[in-house]
């Protein structure tokens, strides 16, 4: 699979993949500067539960494999909710909204913190999102069907939503999100989404109501998201 196919679905879940399209990034980093050789191992807390690592393979994931919590849902044309098990004190739930599907399609969803729980891909480390404050959680959504999934906006209803709770506390008072998309010359860059979410207690809800240009889930193409929080 080529990197040009990679897109990150957007926040609130969130996340959105745009093969060659997306929101203008705050900064543009070259592919070489984003990726460095590294190795990763399955974290001890992930090994404590088989449910946390059942998706840490290819398929259902491709390219960089997240070794955190994971699940596979049947995404309906009207949209579906999802829920990941607690992982390293963090629990992620959310929903993917209405879309162009004619019948349900399987979508795999996984998370990781970026602390040694993302496998390398072709000898390259996952390009971590460097933004204001702390990026404390990553997520990926992978369309397992043969059809391109395109979100359809509905007034007052999320296109994508992530509800993130950290029992140790969210590292900030506000959070933003970004998707990993193709930039200039085929490099991969993080493209921030126009989202500012207020932290409430130990929870933050990332919600995308509009459908950004090129926002879709191509077949078997990972859609990577990153969430950063700051005071």
C-alpha positions in Angstrom: 0.0 0.0 0.0 1.4 3.4 -0.9 1.7 6.3 1.5 -0.4 8.4 -0.9 -3.3 6.3 0.1 -2.9 7.2 3.8 -5.2 9.6 5.3 -6.3 10.4 8.7 -9.9 10.8 9.6 -10.5 13.5 11.8 -11.2 14.2 15.2 -13.8 13.9 17.4 -13.3 11.3 15.9 -12.8 12.2 14.5 -10.3 11.3 12.3 -10.5 11.6 8.5 -8.4 10.4 5.7 -7.9 12.4 2.7 -5.8 10.8 0.0 -4.0 13.9 -1.2 -6.6 16.3 0.2 -7.2 17.9 3.6 -7.0 20.9 5.7 -4.0 23.2 5.3 -1.5 22.2 8.0 0.0 24.7 10.5 3.4 23.4 9.5 4.8 21.2 6.8 7.4 18.7 7.7 9.3 16.5 5.3 8.8 12.8 5.2 12.4 12.2 6.3 12.1 14.6 9.2 8.9 13.0 10.4 10.1 9.4 10.3 13.0 7.9 12.1 14.1 4.3 12.5 12.8 2.8 15.7 11.6 -0.4 17.2 8.6 -1.1 19.4 7.5 -3.9 21.7 4.0 -4.8 22.9 3.6 -2.9 26.2 3.2 -4.9 29.4 -0.2 -3.5 30.2 -1.4 -4.5 26.7 -0.3 -8.1 27.3 -2.5 -8.3 30.4 -5.6 -8.6 28.2 -6.0 -10.5 24.9 -8.7 -8.0 23.9 -6.1 -5.2 23.7 -3.9 -6.8 21.1 -6.3 -8.9 19.0 -6.2 -6.2 16.2 -2.5 -5.6 16.4 -1.9 -7.4 13.1 -2.1 -6.8 9.4 -5.0 -7.2 8.6 -7.1 -5.5 10.0 -4.4 -2.8 10.4 -1.9 -1.9 7.7 1.3 0.2 7.7 1.9 1.4 11.3 0.2 -1.0 13.7 -1.3 0.4 16.9 -0.9 -2.0 19.9 -3.4 -0.3 22.2 -7.1 -1.1 22.5 -9.0 -2.1 19.4 -12.3 -3.1 18.0 -14.1 -3.8 14.7 -17.6 -2.4 14.1 -20.2 -2.8 11.4 -20.6 0.7 10.2 -24.2 1.3 9.1 -25.3 3.8 6.4 -26.9 5.8 9.2 -23.7 5.7 11.3 -22.5 3.7 14.2 -21.1 4.1 17.7 -17.9 2.4 18.9 -16.1 1.8 22.2 -12.6 0.8 23.0 -11.5 -0.9 26.2 -9.4 1.1 28.8 -5.8 1.2 27.8 -3.0 2.8 29.9 -5.7 4.7 31.9 -7.4 6.0 28.7 -10.8 5.0 27.4 -12.0 6.1 24.0 -15.6 5.9 22.7 -17.3 7.7 19.9 -19.2 7.5 16.7 -18.9 7.7 12.9 -21.9 9.4 11.4 -24.1 9.1 8.3 -22.3 8.0 5.1 -22.7 6.8 1.5 -22.7 3.1 2.2 -25.6 1.0 0.9 -25.0 -1.8 3.4 -22.9 -2.1 6.6 -19.2 -2.3 6.2 -16.6 -3.4 8.7 -14.3 -0.7 10.1 -11.4 -1.4 12.5 -10.6 1.2 15.1 -7.5 1.2 17.4 -5.6 3.6 19.7 -2.1 4.1 21.0 -0.2 6.6 23.2 2.9 6.7 21.1 5.0 5.5 24.0 6.5 2.3 22.5 3.1 0.9 21.4 3.2 1.6 17.6 5.1 -0.8 15.4 7.5 0.4 12.8 6.6 0.2 9.1 9.3 -0.7 6.6 11.9 0.3 9.2 10.4 3.7 9.8 8.9 4.9 13.1 5.4 6.4 13.2 5.6 10.2 12.6 4.4 11.6 15.9 2.3 14.7 16.0 4.2 17.7 17.4 1.9 20.5 18.4 1.1 22.9 21.2 1.0 21.2 24.6 1.1 17.4 24.7 -0.1 14.9 22.2 -1.3 12.1 24.4 -3.4 9.8 22.2 -3.4 8.6 18.7 -6.2 6.7 16.9 -6.6 4.9 13.6 -9.7 3.9 11.6 -9.4 1.3 8.7 -12.1 0.6 6.2 -12.1 -3.2 5.7 -14.6 -3.1 2.8 -14.0 -2.6 -1.0 -16.0 0.6 -1.1 -14.8 4.2 -0.3 -16.7 5.5 2.7 -17.7 9.1 2.4 -19.3 10.9 5.4 -22.5 12.9 4.8 -23.1 16.0 7.0 -26.3 16.3 9.0 -27.1 19.5 10.8 -26.3 19.1 14.5 -25.0 15.6 14.2 -21.3 14.6 14.2 -19.5 13.4 11.2 -17.0 11.9 13.6 -16.7 12.0 17.3 -14.2 10.8 19.9 -14.9 10.9 23.6 -11.6 10.5 25.5 -11.4 9.9 29.2 -8.1 9.6 31.1 -8.3 8.6 34.7 -4.9 10.2 35.3 -6.3 13.5 33.9 -6.2 15.2 30.5 -2.9 17.1 30.0 -4.5 20.5 29.5 -7.7 22.6 29.5 -8.2 22.6 25.8 -7.5 20.0 23.1 -7.1 20.0 19.3 -6.8 17.2 16.8 -5.0 16.5 13.5 -5.0 13.9 10.7 -2.0 12.5 8.9 -2.3 13.2 5.2 -0.3 13.5 2.1 1.5 16.8 1.7 3.8 18.3 -0.9 5.9 16.0 -3.0 4.2 12.9 -1.5 5.4 13.4 2.0 3.2 12.8 5.0 2.3 15.7 7.2 -0.1 16.3 10.1 -3.0 18.6 9.2 -4.7 20.2 12.1 -8.5 20.2 12.2 -10.5 23.4 13.1 -11.4 22.1 16.5 -10.9 23.4 20.0 -12.5 21.2 22.6 -12.8 22.1 26.3 -11.7 19.6 28.8 -14.4 18.7 31.4 -13.0 16.9 34.4 -11.0 14.0 33.0 -12.8 13.9 29.7 -12.6 15.7 26.4 -15.0 15.3 23.4 -13.6 15.9 20.0 -16.3 16.5 17.4 -16.3 17.2 13.7 -19.6 18.4 12.3 -18.6 19.4 8.8 -17.1 17.2 6.1 -13.7 18.6 5.1 -12.7 18.5 1.5 -11.5 15.0 0.6 -12.7 13.6 3.9 -13.2 9.9 3.3 -12.1 6.3 4.2 -10.6 4.5 1.2 -10.6 0.7 1.2 -7.9 -0.8 3.5 -6.3 2.5 4.0 -5.4 3.6 7.6 -6.7 6.9 8.7 -4.5 8.3 11.5 -5.5 10.9 14.1 -3.6 12.7 16.9 -5.0 14.6 19.8 -3.0 17.3 21.6 -4.0 19.2 24.8 -2.7 22.4 26.3 -3.6 24.9 29.0 
